[in-house]
Amino acid sequence: MPEKLELIPANTRLEATGDGASFDISASASRTFLCRLIVSEQIEQESLDVSIWGSADGQTWPKKPLLKLPQQFYRGTTKMVLDLSLRPEVKFIRARWELNRWGRVAPTAMFVAGMELAEVPPMSRETPTKRMALATG
């Protein structure tokens, strides 16, 4: 499994609500990911909601997301952790984004964004005492 997944490829122009491609995470060792959403461009009077969804087969998606990121109105970076270590049934994940526009200028919303997931490596099973003994011995 690759160390990083691009659920929304960098600098993607989002103009309507949609779903990203699904990714097989069944080979993940830790099943824990650091999610990073980067909004690089936006227009006024709009919002972006991004969520991550999980599926057992990559075809059937539930009614609720695994993780919902805070609503975005401006440029910037948002980070959150997605921990699926207690959800062994989830084998596939994908992003979903919803755009909302209000105001009177441009009729459609527009964000330029990307979302990357980096797998957090599994924790070492060595105890700190054992590690210290190996370093000094």
Buried (B, 14 or more C-beta within 10 A) or exposed (E): EEEEBBBBEEEBEBEEEEEBEBBEBEEBEEBBBBBBBBBBEBEEBBBBBBBBBBBBEEEEBEEEBBBBBEEBBEEEEBEBEBEBEEEEEBBBBBBBBBBEBEEEEEEEBBBBBBBBBBBBEEEEEEEEEEEEEEEEE
